[in-house]
Amino acid sequence: MRKLNRMKYSLIILYSFVSITCFSQNSIYTWKSTFGTTAYSGEFDSTIISKSMLDDMCMLCNKHIPLPDLSYYYQAENPDTILYKLDSTYDESIKWINSLNILDSSKWDTIINYRIELLTNGCHFIKTIIEAYNNPTILEERYPLDTCSQFIQIMIIGGDSMLNFWKDYTYQRCYKSNIDPESCFERLYTSKMENDDKYKYVRLKLLTSAWRNCYAQNHPRDYEYIDLNEEFKSLFISVKSYNMFQ
């Protein structure tokens, strides 16, 4: 009787092993993260998730969406074109995200919403910068932060006071943290003062460089951070990473 039971148990184990062998088909998927120099190779069960679904979920987690940004003061003086392009990029990106074939689960619903939130916040931030070129007080209304208010106030004052502020700011920046401070100061300040549009240039730099960097350094996230690449890696049975430049 015991011998018969042992045989039954062995048959059950054997059947389970055969079932796993027949119905579990492990495959390899490779990708690289958006930032950095790391590539990954992951083993996945193709009977549970398809490669095409992994392609979409990888793009959701790792694809960088470049947003039109303020690079020249003439864009801010006539902002309709760049604002239209920003809105179009946002609408197209939302449609793209919603068209992806993603696992149907509350976890991945959260990740989709998180990616949309990042995109929405980014577009809103750039739109504010574009509009603030002609009305710096918008920055105080939408992003109140005392630490960076000096940049807003000097943009409001404008004129030679703004140029002198930029001179001192640039001097401190170049001579404290640059390996070639003279060239840095020449490039960011001296050479620009010969231009008829020097006031426009300085206003743009104060907005897109000085204030923006200050805000980024001092403003805490108002949403819970999610490491999207780590979430994508969780889909795999095992993952190996490689340095692409080794």
N, C-alpha and C positions, 0 to 999 in steps of 0.2 A: 504493500500500500504506500509506504514511504517512498519506495523507488518510483512508483507511478506518479506520485505528487511532484517528485523532483524532475521527472521527465516533462510533466505539464508546465512546471515553472520555467524549465529550460526552453521549451517551445515558445512560451510567451515572450521571453527575453529575445530569442532568435527572431520572432515575428516583429517585435518592436524595432530591432536593429535593421531588419530588411526594409521595414516601412520607412524608417528614417533615411536609409540609403537610397531608396527609390524615389522618395517624394521631396527630399531636401537637396536642392542643387545649388551649391555654393559657387559664387562667381566673384570676380575682382572688379572693383571700381576705383578709378584714380581721379584726383582733382587737386587743385591748389587753392589756397586761401587768397582772398582779395588783396590783403596787405602782407608784406613780409616775403620771405624766400623759402617757405615750406610747402612741400608737396606731400600728398597723402595717398595711401593705397589701402582700401578697405575691402574686407570680405563680407559678402552679403548673401542671403538666401533668396534666390530668384523666384522661388515659389511664393514668397511673401510680398516682395516688392520688386518692381521691374526696373530695368536700367533707365527707361524713359522717364519714369517717375523720379528716380534719383537725379536725373539731369535737371528736372524742373525744381526739385527741392534744393539741389546744390546752387542753382541760380538764385533762388529765393534767399538763401543764406549768404551767398558770397559775391553776387554780381554787384558791381559798383554802378550807381546811376548818377552820371555827371549832370549837375544842374547849371543852367546859364547863370553866370555871376557877373558882378560889376567889376570890369577891368579898366575902363576908360571913362573919364568924366563926361564925354559927350553922350555916353549911354544914359547917364543919370539926368542930363539936361533935357533929353528927349526920350523918356523911359518907356514909351508905349511899346516899342519893338521888343525890348528885352523882357518886359513884363508879360507880353503875349507869348513869347518863347518859353518863359518860365511856367506859365499856366498850361501851355500845351504839353510840355515835358511832364508836368505833374499828372495831367489827365491820362496821357499815354502810359505812364508808368503804373498808375493805379489799375488801368485796364489789363496791363501785362501781368501784374501780380495776381489779379483775380482770375486770369485765364490759366494759371499754372495748375498742373495735376499734382495735388498735394494730398498726403494721407488725411483721411477724414477722422480727426481726433481733436479733442479740446486743446491738447498741447500744441498742435500745429495750427489750430485756429488762433491761439495766442501769439504764435510766432508770426503769422500773417499780419495780424493787427499791429504787432510791434514794428514790423518792417514798414507798414503804412504810416505809423506814427512817426518814425524816423524821417520818412520822406516828407510828411506834412510839416513837421517842425522845421526841417531844412528849408523848404520852400518859403515858409512864413518868415524865417530869419533873413533869407536873401532878399525877399520882397521889402522887408523893413529897411534894410541897408540901402536899397535902391531909392526908396522914398525919402530916407533920412538925409540924402545928399542935399536936397533943397529945403528940408525942414528937420534939422537935427533934434528938435524937441520930441520927435516921434520916438527916439530911442529911450528917453526918460519915461514916456508913457507906456511903452510896450515891454521894455526890459530895464526896469529900475534897478540900478546897482551903483551905490555910492562910490565904490572903489574906482569905477571907470568914468565918473561924472566929469572929471577934469577935461577929458577929450571932448565931451559933448559941449561943455561951456565954452571952450576956446573955438570950436567950430561956429557956435552961435555968435561970438564976438567978431570973428573973422579979421580981415585986414592984416596990417603989419604985426599986430599982436599974435596972430595965428602963425605967421611966418617965423617970428622969433621963438615961439613955443616949439615949433617943428625943428628949428635949428638946435635948440637945447636938447630936445628929445632924441634927435638923430645922433648928436655928438655923444650923449651918454650911451646910446645903444651901440654905436660903432666902436668907441674906445674902451668899452668894458668887455665886449664879448666877440670881437672880430679879430681874426689873425692879421688882417690888413686894414686897420682902422682908417687910414688916410684915403684909400681907394673907396672904402665903404661910405665915408662922409662926402666924398666928391660925387659919387654916384647918386646918393639919396638926397643930397641937399645942394651943394655948390653948383653943380651942372644944371640943376633945375631952376635955379634962381635967375638964370639968363633967359628963361622962357617967358613970353608974354602971358602965358596961362599958368604962371606959378601959383597963384592963389587957388585955382581950380585943382591943380596937382596936389597941393598940400591938403586941401579939404578932403580929397579922395583918399589920400594916404592915411590921414588921421582916422577916417571912417573905416576903411577896409583893412588897415594894418594895425594902427595903434589901439583904437577902441575895440575892434574885433578880437585881437589877441588878448587884450585885457579881459574881455567878457568870457572868452573861452577858458582862460586860466582860473577865473574866480566864480563862475556860475556853476553850481552843482546840477547834476541831472535831475529833472523833475519827473523822471520815469525810472522804473526798475530796469537795470541793464541786463541784457541777455546776450551771452556769447553765442552768436549764430553758428559759427563754425563748430563749436563744441556740441551744439544741439544736432547738427548734421552728422557728426561723427557717431552720435549715439544710435544711429540707424544700423550700424554695422556690427557684425559678430566680433571682429577684431580690426584694428587700424594700425598701420605703420606710417611713420612720418620720415621725410627725407629732406635734407638741406639741398636745394637745387644747385648751389654753387660749390659744393664740396667735390 
